[in-house]
Amino acid sequence: MSGSAPSKPRLSIVIASCVGPPFISRCLESIDRQRHAADVEVIVVDRAGGEVAAGIRRDYSWARLIDAPAGTSIPDLRRAGVLEATADFVAIIEEHCVARNDWIATILRCTRSDAAAWGGPVSHADYDRRTDWAMYFTEYNVYMPPFERGPANDICAVNCVYRRDVLLRHLPPPGGGFWEAGLNRSLAAAGERIVAEPEMVVYKTGPFSLGYYLRQRYLVSRAFAGDRRRTASPLFVLAYLILAPIVPPVLLWRIGRRVRAKKARFDRFLRALPVLVPVSIAYVWGEWVGLLLGPGRSWERIE
């Protein structure tokens, strides 16, 4: 007598693994604490290999581990996980983040509506160090809480969930770059409904050393600008290359305005300014090099 087919999970959670503990461990533990109350599968796509992969297999055997070649970009790691997912909905969380204790329950509640994608805020972990606050304000000033629930044009790739059938139709090709800049724009252009959900919260964790973060900020900016170079007009590229020296103060002003508008620890923003200055310079320098020379190997070095 043949056995019955295994039931399909309600949700697939995909995590790209690059740097290993303590980040991937904290992320998986935050999922483990709540996965028992729901029918979910967790897929970790790992490019670190070695002891990192062995530790995931040993300590988190309930997660499905997929080995990827060293140097695979984070978007391509996520892409591989989406292709392996079996649920009708696919959630993405970054290994540097931990999920709030109701993250899965909130996602499952969202998926009862008719939207194609949902995104939540990225909150801070009440850091002790200026570098971590500088990282948080630089990368997530658009996605800081508080959020208003409702239609959105963009959601953060470290805290999002998609209907898998829609996601597969719009999934960028291998090497397709940032999801925020491509995938979500494609969904919006196709008339798919994207929703901001304030209760779907993750926390960005640390710590990061200043040297490490400056390098990562440069690589991310170069990768983004290198991809943008393919479609940007020569006039835009020339204007940016000439005007780049005035961009860091403009960038800092925009970040500060958003932090103050959201009342998101503006005191910490002021305290982090001595670090935010070199971070903003690394940000612009990466874009300058990317627009001039392309992304190089920056994609495979981003963690």
C-alpha atoms as one frame of an Amber mdcrd trajectory, in Angstrom:
protein
   0.000   0.000   0.000   1.489   3.323  -1.029   1.742   6.052   1.542  -0.001
   9.400   1.203   1.919  12.264  -0.353   3.455  14.681   2.149   1.414  17.814
   2.674   2.638  21.052   1.193   3.922  23.563   3.793   2.024  26.815   4.201
   5.179  28.918   3.958   8.740  28.566   2.684  11.404  30.722   4.378  14.602
  31.351   2.409  17.857  32.524   4.015  21.097  33.263   2.174  24.116  32.187
   4.254  27.487  33.858   3.681  29.229  34.675   6.954  28.159  32.001   9.428
  27.861  32.308  13.227  26.818  34.193  15.193  24.573  35.741  12.523  23.079
  32.663  10.874  22.723  31.005  14.290  20.753  33.908  15.772  18.561  34.107
  12.679  17.727  30.399  12.677  17.098  30.369  16.429  14.572  33.195  16.032
  12.788  31.072  13.404  13.023  27.899  15.473  11.240  29.524  18.404   8.089
  30.038  16.340   8.119  27.486  13.516   6.485  24.753  15.622   3.188  26.669
  15.683   2.955  26.702  11.876   3.572  24.428   8.911   6.696  25.973   7.374
   9.853  24.839   5.608  13.146  26.659   6.087  15.673  26.673   3.240  19.225
  27.879   3.864  21.304  28.428   0.727  24.926  28.511   1.872  28.039  29.666
   0.000  30.407  29.636   2.994  30.781  25.856   3.068  33.200  24.087   5.413
  32.532  24.474   9.127  29.662  26.898   8.528  27.705  24.395   6.450  28.608
  21.534   8.801  27.396  23.549  11.793  24.066  24.305  10.150  23.548  20.635
   9.313  24.489  19.587  12.852  22.649  22.214  14.915  19.652  23.011  12.696
  18.801  19.694  11.067  15.185  20.839  10.642  16.372  23.379   8.041  17.021
  22.270   4.481  20.571  23.190   3.488  21.487  23.820  -0.140  25.170  24.176
  -0.986  26.100  26.937  -3.428  29.478  27.715  -5.008  31.708  30.222  -3.236
  31.224  33.680  -4.674  27.532  33.221  -5.523  25.840  36.605  -5.068  23.244
  37.060  -2.337  20.432  37.693  -4.878  21.379  34.445  -6.620  21.445  32.560
  -3.303  17.918  33.770  -2.652  16.933  32.899  -6.202  18.146  29.323  -5.710
  16.094  29.043  -2.527  12.953  30.316  -4.232  13.338  27.733  -6.990  13.596
  24.969  -4.368  10.640  26.216  -2.276   7.468  24.132  -2.269   4.958  26.387
  -0.491   2.604  28.818  -2.212   4.265  31.711  -0.368   7.977  32.435   0.022
   9.404  34.663   2.765  12.923  36.132   2.719  14.930  37.079   5.788  18.612
  38.015   5.930  21.064  36.074   8.105  22.053  39.353   9.822  18.449  39.739
  11.063  16.354  38.051  13.723  12.603  37.701  13.409  10.196  39.074  15.999
   8.453  36.268  17.877   5.230  36.677  15.869   6.889  37.071  12.451   5.656
  33.783  10.982   2.148  34.201  12.412   1.969  37.719  10.971   3.074  36.500
   7.551   0.477  33.715   7.528  -2.211  36.221   8.441  -1.084  38.472   5.578
  -1.230  35.659   3.059  -4.967  35.324   3.588  -5.403  38.572   1.630  -5.170
  38.970  -2.135  -1.850  40.828  -2.437   1.149  39.508  -4.358   3.806  40.656
  -1.877   4.186  42.057   1.611   7.082  43.795   3.322   7.732  44.803   6.890
  10.008  47.218   8.736  13.595  46.586   9.729  14.092  47.679  13.321  17.342
  48.251  15.208  18.778  46.066  17.970  19.467  49.006  20.332  23.163  48.954
  19.496  25.960  50.017  21.806  28.365  51.019  19.036  28.307  53.988  16.666
  29.313  51.853  13.703  26.214  49.679  14.066  23.938  52.727  14.264  25.671
  54.184  11.198  25.103  50.899   9.351  21.447  50.823  10.377  20.670  54.413
   9.429  22.519  54.143   6.120  20.939  50.919   4.921  17.467  50.994   6.433
  16.422  54.632   6.777  13.649  53.989   4.220  12.464  50.839   6.017  12.614
  51.984   9.656   9.471  51.701  11.756   6.916  53.050  12.198   5.209  51.809
   9.055   1.708  52.545   7.863  -0.222  49.509   6.668  -1.266  49.858   3.053
  -0.177  49.910  -0.592   3.559  50.189  -1.256   5.796  50.513  -4.280   8.804
  48.902  -2.629   9.601  46.434   0.141  12.926  45.523   1.716  14.602  42.344
   0.457  15.650  41.342   4.002  12.046  41.175   5.249   9.480  40.271   2.619
   7.088  37.587   1.444   5.788  36.848  -2.054   3.200  34.643  -3.664   5.475
  32.086  -5.275   3.646  31.927  -8.610   3.945  35.700  -9.016   7.547  35.650
  -7.820   8.519  33.029 -10.396   7.008  35.084 -13.207   9.098  38.119 -12.232
  12.198  36.475 -10.779  15.335  38.185 -12.117  17.692  35.997 -14.150  20.925
  34.743 -12.590  23.122  37.764 -11.951  20.023  39.950 -11.971  21.091  42.169
  -9.099  19.127  43.892  -6.331  15.564  42.793  -5.875  14.465  46.180  -4.595
  15.636  47.823  -7.811  14.287  45.198 -10.216  11.834  42.639  -8.899   9.540
  44.979  -6.999   9.543  47.464  -9.852   8.552  44.654 -12.209   5.678  43.622
  -9.940   4.412  47.188  -9.663   4.612  47.682 -13.441   2.525  44.531 -13.925
  -0.156  45.893 -11.604   0.531  43.406  -8.803  -0.500  44.558  -5.337   2.340
  45.153  -2.848   1.475  45.861   0.792   3.451  47.321   3.698   2.746  45.422
   6.925   3.905  47.200  10.111   3.608  44.102  12.332   5.987  41.995  10.203
   9.134  43.026  12.056  12.756  41.892  11.903  15.716  43.311  13.822  19.066
  44.016  12.185  21.819  42.709  14.427  25.521  43.466  14.800  28.270  44.094
  15.647  30.255  45.214  12.605  33.735  46.678  12.647  34.158  50.010  10.878
  36.684  48.684   8.372  34.468  45.723   7.504  31.392  47.860   7.082  33.138
  50.501   4.969  34.284  47.747   2.614  30.814  46.216   2.446  29.209  49.612
   1.859  31.628  50.273  -1.003  30.918  46.862  -2.564  27.136  47.214  -2.336
  27.255  50.694  -3.863  29.587  49.604  -6.646  27.403  46.591  -7.452  24.256
  48.729  -7.552  25.816  51.458  -9.681  27.509  48.921 -11.934  24.134  47.380
 -12.724  22.567  50.793 -13.165  25.310  51.724 -15.628  23.823  49.296 -18.149
  20.637  51.341 -18.522  21.683  54.836 -17.360  22.087  57.563 -19.944  25.642
  58.788 -20.652  24.524  62.241 -19.500  23.459  60.897 -16.094  26.741  59.005
 -15.687  28.780  62.076 -16.602  26.774  64.324 -14.268  27.216  61.916 -11.337
  30.936  61.527 -11.924  31.342  65.316 -11.876  28.968  66.084  -9.002  29.899
  63.151  -6.735  31.798  65.333  -4.192  28.577  67.110  -3.180  26.564  63.896
  -2.787  27.752  62.773   0.722  26.342  65.821   2.553  23.098  65.525   0.593
  22.908  61.849   1.524  23.478  62.602   5.212  20.812  65.311   5.145  18.275
  62.926   3.611  19.022  60.206   6.149  18.792  62.652   9.053  15.484  64.019
   7.783  13.987  60.521   7.594  15.276  59.549  11.036  13.854  62.707  12.563
  10.516  62.347  10.758  10.116  58.816  12.117  11.393  59.788  15.574  13.772
  56.836  15.217  16.456  57.660  17.794  17.623  60.953  16.310  19.982  61.234
  19.272  21.727  58.109  18.016  21.908  59.574  14.526  23.743  62.624  15.900
  26.065  60.422  17.947  26.803  58.301  14.867  27.627  61.276  12.614  31.429
  60.908  12.973  31.042  57.400  11.527  28.314  58.308   9.041  30.661  60.753
   7.297  33.196  58.119   6.120  30.332  55.687   5.453  28.639  58.197   3.143
  31.944  58.796   1.364  32.397  55.028   0.866  28.819  54.873  -0.400  29.410
  57.545  -3.032  32.892  56.282  -3.934  31.414  52.853  -4.648  28.771  54.358
  -6.909  31.389  56.495  -8.668  33.585  53.497  -9.424  30.595  51.360 -10.408
  29.306  53.923 -12.883  32.777  54.402 -14.339  34.064  50.810 -14.417  31.089
  48.544 -13.755  30.465  46.167 -10.827  33.669  44.150 -11.188  33.587  41.248
  -8.714  31.673  43.209  -6.078  28.589  40.956  -6.197  30.458  37.881  -5.045
  32.169  39.763  -2.195  29.049  41.257  -0.624  28.106  39.607   2.649
